[in-house]
């Protein structure tokens, strides 16, 4: 049953990936973005100064409405996306960026968790390789003989149940 879920999740991920690629691949055929779409695209990259975790594009706060109007004015004046964003960064600082650039100390925010995940994976792999193979497990074969002078594990009913369980 578990394998079916894995295949279903993989199939769903493949369908979503293809849909996203197709949507992105159709952009050149859809024509140039409207002025409103350009404003919202730039506003989506900026954090609302008064809202928690919202972009300027999704916020209904007065300051976000003013920022969208300012973006529209600057676009009409002929400024480019980078110039507009840089202006907001000069005014508010880099925290205004909804997705901060991945350079310098900010890159560590992305690299440290990835490095930790790799280290955990390597540690788990080493641990699993160093573990002795259990007798009677997937490796098959006969269990090792008990040391002389001890009872065979099969002689004790509790041990037999434990061996079957493990």
Secondary structure, DSSP 8 states (H G I E B T S, - for coil): -HHHHHHHHHHHHHHHHHHHHHHHHHGGGS-S--HHHHHHHHHHTBB-SSSSS-BTTT--SHHHHHHHHHHHHHHHTT--HHHHHHHHHHHH-GGGBSS--S-THHHHHHHHHHHHHHHHHHHHHHHHHHS---TTSTT-S------TTS--GGGSHHHHHHHHH-
